[in-house]
Amino acid sequence: MDMNDVNKRTGEAIQRAAAELPEGYELTISIESYAGTVVLWIPPVSDEDGGRRIDDFCGDDFAYQIDNAISMAIEHAEEHKGYNVELSSAAKKLPTE
């Protein structure tokens, strides 16, 4: 695979993440020499269940892993619609100093 193609697809995947990740979900990319990790941070979905960190995305390159993380976040958000919306609305009403 051509490195320009890999770089282009990775850039496009990052732009997709910025546009499509549901509110409250975060994606981080850690890079070190010859390796890296894509991490999806999922917010709490109930008062009893805290947030989660998922970093076991398989794939040949970052673009594939990023796209898988985005799809997982969207699917998770759809399954837990009400709670995250209520949580983010409540957070917006918190007093600021």
MMTF fields as JSON, N, C-alpha, C and O atoms, coordinates in Angstrom:
{
  "mmtfVersion": "1.0.0",
  "mmtfProducer": "UNKNOWN",
  "numBonds": 387,
  "numAtoms": 388,
  "numGroups": 97,
  "numChains": 1,
  "numModels": 1,
  "chainsPerModel": [1],
  "groupsPerChain": [97],
  "chainIdList": ["A"],
  "bondAtomList": [4, 2, 8, 6, 12, 10, 16, 14, 20, 18, 24, 22, 28, 26, 32, 30, 36, 34, 40, 38, 44, 42, 48, 46, 52, 50, 56, 54, 60, 58, 64, 62, 68, 66, 72, 70, 76, 74, 80, 78, 84, 82, 88, 86, 92, 90, 96, 94, 100, 98, 104, 102, 108, 106, 112, 110, 116, 114, 120, 118, 124, 122, 128, 126, 132, 130, 136, 134, 140, 138, 144, 142, 148, 146, 152, 150, 156, 154, 160, 158, 164, 162, 168, 166, 172, 170, 176, 174, 180, 178, 184, 182, 188, 186, 192, 190, 196, 194, 200, 198, 204, 202, 208, 206, 212, 210, 216, 214, 220, 218, 224, 222, 228, 226, 232, 230, 236, 234, 240, 238, 244, 242, 248, 246, 252, 250, 256, 254, 260, 258, 264, 262, 268, 266, 272, 270, 276, 274, 280, 278, 284, 282, 288, 286, 292, 290, 296, 294, 300, 298, 304, 302, 308, 306, 312, 310, 316, 314, 320, 318, 324, 322, 328, 326, 332, 330, 336, 334, 340, 338, 344, 342, 348, 346, 352, 350, 356, 354, 360, 358, 364, 362, 368, 366, 372, 370, 376, 374, 380, 378, 384, 382],
  "bondOrderList": [1, 1, 1, 1, 1, 1, 1, 1, 1, 1, 1, 1, 1, 1, 1, 1, 1, 1, 1, 1, 1, 1, 1, 1, 1, 1, 1, 1, 1, 1, 1, 1, 1, 1, 1, 1, 1, 1, 1, 1, 1, 1, 1, 1, 1, 1, 1, 1, 1, 1, 1, 1, 1, 1, 1, 1, 1, 1, 1, 1, 1, 1, 1, 1, 1, 1, 1, 1, 1, 1, 1, 1, 1, 1, 1, 1, 1, 1, 1, 1, 1, 1, 1, 1, 1, 1, 1, 1, 1, 1, 1, 1, 1, 1, 1, 1],
  "groupList": [{"groupName": "MET", "atomNameList": ["N", "CA", "C", "O"], "elementList": ["N", "C", "C", "O"], "formalChargeList": [0, 0, 0, 0], "bondAtomList": [1, 0, 2, 1, 3, 2], "bondOrderList": [1, 1, 2], "singleLetterCode": "M", "chemCompType": "L-PEPTIDE LINKING"}, {"groupName": "ASP", "atomNameList": ["N", "CA", "C", "O"], "elementList": ["N", "C", "C", "O"], "formalChargeList": [0, 0, 0, 0], "bondAtomList": [1, 0, 2, 1, 3, 2], "bondOrderList": [1, 1, 2], "singleLetterCode": "D", "chemCompType": "L-PEPTIDE LINKING"}, {"groupName": "ASN", "atomNameList": ["N", "CA", "C", "O"], "elementList": ["N", "C", "C", "O"], "formalChargeList": [0, 0, 0, 0], "bondAtomList": [1, 0, 2, 1, 3, 2], "bondOrderList": [1, 1, 2], "singleLetterCode": "N", "chemCompType": "L-PEPTIDE LINKING"}, {"groupName": "VAL", "atomNameList": ["N", "CA", "C", "O"], "elementList": ["N", "C", "C", "O"], "formalChargeList": [0, 0, 0, 0], "bondAtomList": [1, 0, 2, 1, 3, 2], "bondOrderList": [1, 1, 2], "singleLetterCode": "V", "chemCompType": "L-PEPTIDE LINKING"}, {"groupName": "LYS", "atomNameList": ["N", "CA", "C", "O"], "elementList": ["N", "C", "C", "O"], "formalChargeList": [0, 0, 0, 0], "bondAtomList": [1, 0, 2, 1, 3, 2], "bondOrderList": [1, 1, 2], "singleLetterCode": "K", "chemCompType": "L-PEPTIDE LINKING"}, {"groupName": "ARG", "atomNameList": ["N", "CA", "C", "O"], "elementList": ["N", "C", "C", "O"], "formalChargeList": [0, 0, 0, 0], "bondAtomList": [1, 0, 2, 1, 3, 2], "bondOrderList": [1, 1, 2], "singleLetterCode": "R", "chemCompType": "L-PEPTIDE LINKING"}, {"groupName": "THR", "atomNameList": ["N", "CA", "C", "O"], "elementList": ["N", "C", "C", "O"], "formalChargeList": [0, 0, 0, 0], "bondAtomList": [1, 0, 2, 1, 3, 2], "bondOrderList": [1, 1, 2], "singleLetterCode": "T", "chemCompType": "L-PEPTIDE LINKING"}, {"groupName": "GLY", "atomNameList": ["N", "CA", "C", "O"], "elementList": ["N", "C", "C", "O"], "formalChargeList": [0, 0, 0, 0], "bondAtomList": [1, 0, 2, 1, 3, 2], "bondOrderList": [1, 1, 2], "singleLetterCode": "G", "chemCompType": "PEPTIDE LINKING"}, {"groupName": "GLU", "atomNameList": ["N", "CA", "C", "O"], "elementList": ["N", "C", "C", "O"], "formalChargeList": [0, 0, 0, 0], "bondAtomList": [1, 0, 2, 1, 3, 2], "bondOrderList": [1, 1, 2], "singleLetterCode": "E", "chemCompType": "L-PEPTIDE LINKING"}, {"groupName": "ALA", "atomNameList": ["N", "CA", "C", "O"], "elementList": ["N", "C", "C", "O"], "formalChargeList": [0, 0, 0, 0], "bondAtomList": [1, 0, 2, 1, 3, 2], "bondOrderList": [1, 1, 2], "singleLetterCode": "A", "chemCompType": "L-PEPTIDE LINKING"}, {"groupName": "ILE", "atomNameList": ["N", "CA", "C", "O"], "elementList": ["N", "C", "C", "O"], "formalChargeList": [0, 0, 0, 0], "bondAtomList": [1, 0, 2, 1, 3, 2], "bondOrderList": [1, 1, 2], "singleLetterCode": "I", "chemCompType": "L-PEPTIDE LINKING"}, {"groupName": "GLN", "atomNameList": ["N", "CA", "C", "O"], "elementList": ["N", "C", "C", "O"], "formalChargeList": [0, 0, 0, 0], "bondAtomList": [1, 0, 2, 1, 3, 2], "bondOrderList": [1, 1, 2], "singleLetterCode": "Q", "chemCompType": "L-PEPTIDE LINKING"}, {"groupName": "LEU", "atomNameList": ["N", "CA", "C", "O"], "elementList": ["N", "C", "C", "O"], "formalChargeList": [0, 0, 0, 0], "bondAtomList": [1, 0, 2, 1, 3, 2], "bondOrderList": [1, 1, 2], "singleLetterCode": "L", "chemCompType": "L-PEPTIDE LINKING"}, {"groupName": "PRO", "atomNameList": ["N", "CA", "C", "O"], "elementList": ["N", "C", "C", "O"], "formalChargeList": [0, 0, 0, 0], "bondAtomList": [1, 0, 2, 1, 3, 2], "bondOrderList": [1, 1, 2], "singleLetterCode": "P", "chemCompType": "L-PEPTIDE LINKING"}, {"groupName": "TYR", "atomNameList": ["N", "CA", "C", "O"], "elementList": ["N", "C", "C", "O"], "formalChargeList": [0, 0, 0, 0], "bondAtomList": [1, 0, 2, 1, 3, 2], "bondOrderList": [1, 1, 2], "singleLetterCode": "Y", "chemCompType": "L-PEPTIDE LINKING"}, {"groupName": "SER", "atomNameList": ["N", "CA", "C", "O"], "elementList": ["N", "C", "C", "O"], "formalChargeList": [0, 0, 0, 0], "bondAtomList": [1, 0, 2, 1, 3, 2], "bondOrderList": [1, 1, 2], "singleLetterCode": "S", "chemCompType": "L-PEPTIDE LINKING"}, {"groupName": "TRP", "atomNameList": ["N", "CA", "C", "O"], "elementList": ["N", "C", "C", "O"], "formalChargeList": [0, 0, 0, 0], "bondAtomList": [1, 0, 2, 1, 3, 2], "bondOrderList": [1, 1, 2], "singleLetterCode": "W", "chemCompType": "L-PEPTIDE LINKING"}, {"groupName": "PHE", "atomNameList": ["N", "CA", "C", "O"], "elementList": ["N", "C", "C", "O"], "formalChargeList": [0, 0, 0, 0], "bondAtomList": [1, 0, 2, 1, 3, 2], "bondOrderList": [1, 1, 2], "singleLetterCode": "F", "chemCompType": "L-PEPTIDE LINKING"}, {"groupName": "CYS", "atomNameList": ["N", "CA", "C", "O"], "elementList": ["N", "C", "C", "O"], "formalChargeList": [0, 0, 0, 0], "bondAtomList": [1, 0, 2, 1, 3, 2], "bondOrderList": [1, 1, 2], "singleLetterCode": "C", "chemCompType": "L-PEPTIDE LINKING"}, {"groupName": "HIS", "atomNameList": ["N", "CA", "C", "O"], "elementList": ["N", "C", "C", "O"], "formalChargeList": [0, 0, 0, 0], "bondAtomList": [1, 0, 2, 1, 3, 2], "bondOrderList": [1, 1, 2], "singleLetterCode": "H", "chemCompType": "L-PEPTIDE LINKING"}],
  "groupTypeList": [0, 1, 0, 2, 1, 3, 2, 4, 5, 6, 7, 8, 9, 10, 11, 5, 9, 9, 9, 8, 12, 13, 8, 7, 14, 8, 12, 6, 10, 15, 10, 8, 15, 14, 9, 7, 6, 3, 3, 12, 16, 10, 13, 13, 3, 15, 1, 8, 1, 7, 7, 5, 5, 10, 1, 1, 17, 18, 7, 1, 1, 17, 9, 14, 11, 10, 1, 2, 9, 10, 15, 0, 9, 10, 8, 19, 9, 8, 8, 19, 4, 7, 14, 2, 3, 8, 12, 15, 15, 9, 9, 4, 4, 12, 13, 6, 8],
  "groupIdList": [1, 2, 3, 4, 5, 6, 7, 8, 9, 10, 11, 12, 13, 14, 15, 16, 17, 18, 19, 20, 21, 22, 23, 24, 25, 26, 27, 28, 29, 30, 31, 32, 33, 34, 35, 36, 37, 38, 39, 40, 41, 42, 43, 44, 45, 46, 47, 48, 49, 50, 51, 52, 53, 54, 55, 56, 57, 58, 59, 60, 61, 62, 63, 64, 65, 66, 67, 68, 69, 70, 71, 72, 73, 74, 75, 76, 77, 78, 79, 80, 81, 82, 83, 84, 85, 86, 87, 88, 89, 90, 91, 92, 93, 94, 95, 96, 97],
  "secStructList": [7, 7, 2, 2, 2, 2, 2, 2, 2, 2, 2, 2, 2, 2, 2, 2, 2, 2, 2, 2, 1, 7, 6, 6, 7, 3, 3, 3, 3, 3, 3, 3, 6, 6, 3, 3, 3, 3, 3, 3, 3, 3, 7, 7, 7, 1, 1, 1, 7, 7, 7, 3, 3, 3, 7, 7, 7, 7, 7, 1, 1, 2, 2, 2, 2, 2, 2, 2, 2, 2, 2, 2, 2, 2, 2, 2, 2, 2, 2, 6, 2, 2, 2, 2, 2, 2, 2, 2, 2, 2, 2, 2, 6, 1, 7, 7, 7],
  "xCoordList": [0.846, 0.0, 0.897, 1.89, 0.538, 1.279, 1.153, 0.057, 2.269, 2.258, 1.388, 0.773, 1.325, 0.454, -1.005, -1.786, -1.372, -2.74, -3.043, -4.115, -2.103, -2.277, -2.447, -3.342, -1.596, -1.681, -3.009, -3.619, -3.45, -4.723, -5.89, -6.752, -5.917, -7.011, -7.008, -8.069, -5.816, -5.729, -6.263, -7.018, -5.875, -6.397, -7.907, -8.582, -8.433, -9.882, -10.591, -11.669, -9.98, -10.58, -10.595, -11.566, -9.524, -9.481, -10.545, -11.217, -10.705, -11.75, -13.138, -14.019, -13.334, -14.621, -14.887, -16.012, -13.854, -14.02, -14.467, -15.363, -13.847, -14.212, -15.654, -16.323, -16.121, -17.476, -18.552, -19.687, -18.212, -19.254, -19.255, -20.235, -18.197, -18.218, -19.372, -19.548, -20.147, -21.246, -20.707, -19.569, -21.543, -21.16, -20.774, -21.469, -19.659, -19.2, -18.21, -17.527, -18.118, -17.184, -15.882, -15.903, -14.753, -13.46, -12.624, -12.749, -11.779, -10.859, -9.459, -9.226, -8.535, -7.145, -6.253, -6.545, -5.172, -4.196, -2.853, -2.371, -2.257, -0.924, 0.05, -0.18, 1.143, 2.109, 3.491, 3.91, 4.182, 5.569, 6.317, 5.715, 7.576, 8.379, 7.832, 7.796, 7.414, 6.918, 5.663, 5.367, 4.933, 3.714, 2.77, 3.151, 1.56, 0.581, -0.698, -0.917, -1.532, -2.78, -3.901, -3.713, -5.056, -6.271, -7.106, -7.355, -7.539, -8.329, -9.653, -9.682, -10.742, -12.072, -12.463, -12.425, -12.841, -13.297, -14.811, -15.339, -15.507, -16.97, -17.439, -16.972, -18.357, -18.842, -19.727, -20.162, -19.994, -20.896, -22.262, -22.736, -22.895, -24.21, -25.303, -26.475, -24.922, -25.898, -25.209, -23.993, -25.974, -25.383, -24.492, -23.579, -24.756, -23.982, -22.778, -21.825, -22.816, -21.785, -20.916, -21.404, -19.622, -18.716, -18.353, -18.803, -17.544, -17.106, -16.156, -15.722, -15.844, -14.967, -13.882, -14.038, -12.788, -11.663, -11.5, -11.307, -11.577, -11.44, -10.26, -10.196, -9.326, -8.145, -7.762, -6.623, -8.675, -8.344, -8.932, -9.586, -8.693, -9.173, -8.155, -6.998, -8.592, -7.699, -7.739, -8.74, -6.661, -6.614, -5.189, -4.269, -5.027, -3.695, -3.113, -1.895, -3.978, -3.473, -4.408, -5.494, -3.957, -4.738, -6.103, -7.084, -6.195, -7.475, -8.523, -9.647, -8.167, -9.085, -9.485, -10.663, -8.524, -8.804, -9.67, -10.595, -9.38, -10.172, -11.606, -12.548, -11.775, -13.123, -13.894, -15.088, -13.234, -13.899, -14.309, -15.397, -13.451, -13.768, -14.963, -15.835, -15.01, -16.138, -17.432, -18.445, -17.397, -18.598, -19.06, -20.258, -18.103, -18.46, -19.089, -20.07, -18.541, -19.077, -20.503, -21.376, -20.732, -22.067, -23.07, -24.173, -22.682, -23.566, -23.853, -24.999, -22.835, -23.007, -23.92, -24.79, -23.723, -24.552, -26.016, -26.914, -26.251, -27.625, -28.287, -29.468, -27.524, -28.066, -28.366, -29.216, -27.669, -27.804, -28.203, -27.705, -29.086, -29.463, -29.809, -29.162, -30.798, -31.344, -30.362, -30.332, -29.558, -28.712, -27.677, -27.533, -26.961, -25.915, -26.482, -25.852, -27.656, -28.288, -28.669, -28.42, -29.283, -29.656, -28.416, -28.425, -27.358, -26.127, -25.509, -25.104, -25.43, -24.807, -25.686, -25.159, -27.008, -27.9, -27.74, -27.716, -27.629, -27.435, -26.103, -26.011, -25.073, -23.754, -23.756, -23.046, -24.54, -24.607, -25.286, -25.077, -26.106, -26.825, -26.042, -26.485, -24.877, -24.07, -23.616, -23.213, -23.675, -23.219, -21.707, -20.954, -21.293, -19.87, -19.461, -20.264, -18.221, -17.758, -16.89, -16.397],
  "yCoordList": [-1.175, 0.0, 1.246, 1.31, 2.205, 3.449, 4.295, 4.442, 4.849, 5.638, 6.891, 7.313, 7.488, 8.648, 8.264, 9.031, 7.077, 6.586, 6.351, 6.713, 5.749, 5.505, 6.828, 6.965, 7.792, 9.101, 9.791, 10.396, 9.697, 10.32, 9.676, 10.373, 8.34, 7.637, 7.921, 8.043, 8.027, 8.338, 9.742, 9.95, 10.693, 12.054, 12.109, 12.808, 11.376, 11.337, 10.701, 11.144, 9.655, 9.002, 9.947, 9.975, 10.723, 11.691, 12.764, 13.151, 13.243, 14.235, 13.646, 14.334, 12.391, 11.727, 11.66, 11.893, 11.341, 11.275, 12.625, 12.696, 13.683, 15.024, 15.375, 16.1, 14.867, 15.192, 14.262, 14.691, 12.991, 12.006, 11.412, 10.771, 11.599, 11.02, 11.621, 12.839, 10.794, 11.317, 12.166, 11.999, 13.068, 13.943, 13.101, 12.147, 13.462, 12.77, 11.653, 11.195, 11.208, 10.151, 10.805, 11.861, 10.173, 10.707, 9.616, 8.432, 10.05, 9.132, 9.702, 10.878, 8.884, 9.325, 8.368, 7.179, 8.917, 8.117, 8.321, 9.447, 7.226, 7.259, 6.684, 5.615, 7.405, 6.964, 6.878, 7.769, 5.804, 5.645, 5.076, 4.856, 4.845, 4.353, 3.029, 2.029, 3.027, 1.847, 1.225, 0.061, 1.963, 1.414, 2.539, 3.709, 2.17, 3.142, 2.45, 1.274, 3.194, 2.649, 3.663, 4.858, 3.187, 3.988, 3.616, 2.436, 4.622, 4.384, 5.134, 6.328, 4.42, 5.016, 5.135, 4.154, 6.337, 6.593, 6.735, 7.659, 5.801, 5.788, 6.378, 5.957, 7.349, 7.957, 6.993, 5.972, 7.315, 6.479, 6.355, 7.292, 5.179, 4.969, 4.785, 4.633, 4.8, 4.745, 5.232, 5.421, 5.429, 5.869, 4.786, 5.092, 3.524, 2.415, 2.05, 1.444, 2.411, 1.996, 3.187, 4.16, 3.108, 4.178, 4.105, 3.208, 5.039, 5.044, 3.883, 3.183, 3.691, 2.593, 3.088, 4.101, 2.353, 2.607, 1.363, 0.263, 1.54, 0.405, 0.678, 1.72, -0.276, -0.07, -1.317, -1.433, -2.233, -3.466, -3.492, -4.459, -2.426, -2.36, -3.012, -2.598, -4.024, -4.72, -4.007, -3.393, -4.101, -3.523, -3.296, -3.253, -3.152, -2.996, -1.599, -1.425, -0.614, 0.754, 1.598, 1.163, 2.818, 3.706, 4.035, 4.105, 4.237, 4.59, 3.527, 3.85, 2.282, 1.171, 1.148, 0.985, 1.308, 1.284, 2.469, 2.314, 3.64, 4.835, 4.659, 4.953, 4.18, 3.962, 2.948, 3.13, 1.886, 0.909, 1.531, 1.253, 2.368, 3.034, 3.972, 4.02, 4.709, 5.619, 4.818, 5.178, 3.746, 2.909, 2.345, 2.299, 1.912, 1.389, 2.483, 2.227, 3.684, 4.789, 5.134, 5.337, 5.198, 5.518, 4.441, 4.75, 3.185, 2.078, 2.112, 1.936, 2.334, 2.399, 3.559, 3.408, 4.704, 5.877, 5.627, 6.045, 4.945, 4.626, 3.687, 3.836, 2.734, 1.782, 2.435, 1.952, 3.533, 4.182, 5.65, 6.511, 5.928, 7.302, 8.187, 9.213, 7.819, 8.695, 9.141, 10.318, 8.224, 8.554, 9.617, 10.578, 9.477, 10.436, 11.818, 12.827, 11.874, 13.161, 13.845, 15.037, 13.078, 13.644, 14.102, 15.165, 13.309, 13.635, 14.908, 15.778, 15.036, 16.221, 17.455, 18.554, 17.298, 18.433, 18.897, 20.1, 17.964, 18.318, 19.008, 19.967, 18.552, 19.16, 20.598, 21.449, 20.867, 22.231, 23.181, 24.392, 22.649, 23.492, 23.736, 24.491, 23.093, 23.284, 24.738, 25.331, 25.318, 26.696, 26.795, 25.89, 27.881, 28.127, 29.319, 30.212, 29.32, 30.421, 31.343, 32.338],
  "zCoordList": [0.0, 0.0, 0.0, 0.725, -0.805, -0.942, 0.329, 0.87, 0.804, 2.049, 1.915, 2.895, 0.73, 0.535, 0.725, 1.289, 0.256, 0.433, 1.911, 2.395, 2.618, 4.058, 4.798, 5.633, 4.496, 5.151, 4.844, 5.726, 3.597, 3.208, 3.947, 4.482, 3.977, 4.657, 6.156, 6.768, 6.751, 8.183, 8.455, 9.405, 7.631, 7.779, 7.64, 8.396, 6.68, 6.486, 7.681, 8.077, 8.254, 9.422, 10.617, 11.373, 10.793, 11.889, 11.688, 12.644, 10.471, 10.185, 10.437, 10.954, 10.079, 10.341, 11.829, 12.271, 12.615, 14.074, 14.616, 15.457, 14.14, 14.614, 14.253, 14.989, 13.137, 12.687, 13.244, 13.45, 13.491, 13.785, 15.184, 15.565, 15.965, 17.312, 18.11, 18.117, 18.773, 19.593, 20.745, 21.183, 21.216, 22.329, 23.54, 23.89, 24.176, 25.366, 25.085, 26.001, 23.853, 23.471, 23.005, 22.373, 23.32, 22.907, 22.267, 22.582, 21.367, 20.703, 20.881, 20.601, 21.339, 21.454, 20.672, 20.538, 20.166, 19.432, 20.112, 20.234, 20.551, 21.156, 20.149, 19.584, 19.929, 18.93, 19.559, 20.299, 19.256, 19.675, 18.468, 17.418, 18.603, 17.498, 16.958, 17.675, 15.715, 15.013, 15.612, 15.34, 16.409, 17.004, 17.404, 17.441, 17.696, 18.161, 18.588, 18.296, 19.278, 19.804, 19.606, 19.834, 19.185, 19.112, 20.33, 20.578, 21.093, 22.305, 22.198, 21.899, 22.445, 22.508, 23.967, 24.709, 24.378, 25.744, 25.69, 25.07, 26.353, 26.371, 27.694, 28.752, 27.655, 28.903, 29.693, 29.161, 30.963, 31.77, 31.103, 30.462, 31.262, 30.665, 31.712, 31.37, 32.977, 34.057, 35.322, 35.343, 36.353, 37.612, 38.224, 38.991, 37.885, 38.431, 37.563, 38.051, 36.299, 35.354, 34.973, 34.399, 35.295, 34.929, 33.461, 32.748, 33.007, 31.627, 31.344, 32.259, 30.072, 29.676, 28.728, 28.047, 28.705, 27.806, 26.944, 27.462, 25.625, 24.718, 23.789, 23.136, 23.74, 22.898, 22.112, 21.66, 21.944, 21.233, 19.826, 19.434, 19.075, 17.697, 16.78, 16.723, 16.072, 15.143, 13.798, 13.429, 13.1, 11.764, 11.338, 12.155, 10.05, 9.486, 9.687, 9.686, 9.859, 9.983, 10.846, 11.227, 11.144, 12.007, 11.414, 12.155, 10.113, 9.507, 9.799, 10.181, 9.625, 9.887, 11.363, 11.68, 12.258, 13.695, 14.106, 14.904, 13.572, 13.893, 13.415, 14.15, 12.182, 11.659, 12.497, 12.738, 12.944, 13.817, 15.145, 15.651, 15.711, 16.979, 16.814, 17.681, 15.719, 15.461, 15.348, 15.948, 14.587, 14.426, 15.76, 16.038, 16.594, 17.912, 18.777, 19.475, 18.737, 19.529, 19.102, 19.945, 17.798, 17.29, 17.702, 18.153, 17.544, 17.934, 19.434, 19.847, 20.242, 21.694, 22.083, 22.94, 21.46, 21.764, 21.418, 22.149, 20.302, 19.912, 20.93, 21.242, 21.437, 22.406, 23.755, 24.502, 24.068, 25.372, 25.221, 25.947, 24.292, 23.949, 25.125, 25.338, 25.88, 26.912, 27.966, 28.324, 28.474, 29.612, 29.284, 30.04, 28.192, 27.862, 27.552, 27.867, 26.941, 26.664, 27.967, 28.145, 28.892, 30.19, 30.952, 31.572, 30.906, 31.614, 31.063, 31.834, 29.749, 29.176, 29.393, 29.564, 29.388, 29.661, 31.095, 31.357, 32.027, 33.435, 33.619, 34.386, 32.942, 33.066, 32.555, 33.091, 31.534, 30.987, 31.961, 31.882, 32.89, 33.833, 35.13, 35.995, 35.258, 36.47, 36.575, 35.574, 37.777, 37.925, 37.708, 38.068, 37.129, 36.937, 37.788, 38.059, 38.199, 39.045, 38.251, 38.782]
}
